[in-house]
Amino acid sequence: MTQLLPQSSMLQVSNIRPDEAIEYINSYIEQNSCKTLDVDISFMNIIDSCYVSTLCSTKHYIKYPDGKINWRISSKLVAEFNKDLELGNSNYIL
């Protein structure tokens, strides 16, 4: 039996400033169909990762209230910092 899995888009963001990353990710969300999205921000420090994932998860939630973003991060502290914000569409992967 064949099972259809949700389509996931991998977004490569590397070695750019947080404000550029936010602009790039948000424009990608606006222009593409990406109900499920994987974004690698593991090169960023903890503060920048929290900043980018919070703002972009909010933008993604506005377009896809039942969608998900899988954030690839470098530290579990990012997930701990953002857990109180109740971003229901964010998963943090080490």
C-alpha positions in Angstrom: 0.0 0.0 0.0 1.4 3.4 -1.0 1.2 6.2 1.6 1.3 9.8 0.5 3.3 12.0 2.8 3.0 15.8 3.1 5.2 17.6 0.6 8.1 19.3 2.3 10.3 22.1 0.9 13.9 22.4 2.1 15.1 26.0 2.3 18.8 26.5 2.4 19.7 29.6 4.3 23.4 29.9 5.0 25.9 32.6 6.1 23.6 35.6 5.9 22.6 38.2 8.5 19.4 37.5 10.4 17.5 40.4 8.8 18.4 39.1 5.3 17.4 35.6 6.4 14.0 36.8 7.6 13.4 38.7 4.4 14.5 35.7 2.3 12.4 33.1 4.2 9.3 35.4 4.4 9.4 36.1 0.6 9.8 32.3 0.0 6.7 31.7 2.2 4.7 34.4 0.2 5.7 33.2 -3.2 5.6 29.4 -2.8 3.3 26.7 -1.7 5.0 25.4 1.5 2.6 24.1 4.0 5.5 22.0 5.4 8.9 23.7 5.3 12.3 22.7 6.5 14.8 25.5 7.2 18.4 25.1 8.2 19.6 27.9 10.5 22.1 25.9 12.4 24.9 28.3 11.4 23.3 31.1 13.5 23.9 31.8 17.1 21.2 31.3 19.7 19.8 34.8 19.8 19.7 35.1 16.0 18.1 31.7 15.7 15.4 32.6 18.2 14.7 35.9 16.3 14.5 34.4 12.9 12.5 31.4 13.8 10.0 33.4 15.8 9.3 36.0 13.1 9.2 33.6 10.2 7.0 31.0 12.1 4.5 33.8 12.7 4.5 34.7 9.0 4.1 31.0 8.1 1.2 30.6 10.6 -0.6 33.5 9.0 -0.6 31.8 5.6 -0.8 28.2 6.8 -2.5 27.9 10.3 -2.2 24.1 10.2 1.3 24.0 8.6 4.6 23.1 10.1 8.2 24.5 10.0 11.1 22.2 10.9 13.9 24.4 12.1 17.4 22.8 12.0 19.2 24.5 14.9 22.6 24.2 16.6 21.4 24.3 20.2 18.4 23.0 22.2 18.4 26.4 23.9 16.6 27.9 20.9 13.7 25.5 21.5 13.7 26.1 25.2 13.6 29.9 24.7 10.7 29.8 22.2 8.6 27.1 24.0 6.8 29.8 26.1 5.7 31.6 22.9 3.5 28.7 22.0 4.5 28.7 18.3 2.4 25.6 17.4 3.8 25.3 13.9 7.5 25.1 14.9 9.5 22.0 15.4 13.2 22.3 16.4 15.6 19.7 15.2 19.2 19.4 16.4 
